Amino acid sequence: MLNVLSSAGATILAAGYLLPLGYMTWSLFYGKRASANPWGATGLEWQTSSPPLTENFVTTPTVTEPPYNYPPPEVVQHHV
């Protein structure tokens, strides 16, 4: 009885690993490419290039908005 339960648990665990791996593989080959800032975030981590420069910014940035000041959903531009 315990061996059957262990085998069933291992099967469920394997499916839990294989399904996301399959989705990730599919999205790597067929998924749309996201823009540099797909959410329109205003935090500094989204204002630098990817990969970031050694010092992140050439000059010290000036913060003019709160970090979670997201634009309305209809304003965010999604690039393909």
Phi, psi and omega in degrees: 000315181293326178294322178294317178295320178296318178294320178295318178296320178294323178294317178295319178296318178298318178296323179295333176272321186285323180298308177297325177296320176295317178296319180295316180298316179299315183291330177296323184266327187238353184283157177285148179277133179277152177285175183295328180222075187294341182262354183068031183290152182253001179292155185296330181295339178265355183265354180261167181283167178233120357290151184290157174296169181303318180257013181071313181227145177292316175237161180294124182287152175259124181272120182244349181226158175293155186293337183249032180270075183282145176286163176301152185303328182285345181273332183294127180266125176259120180261143180265000000 
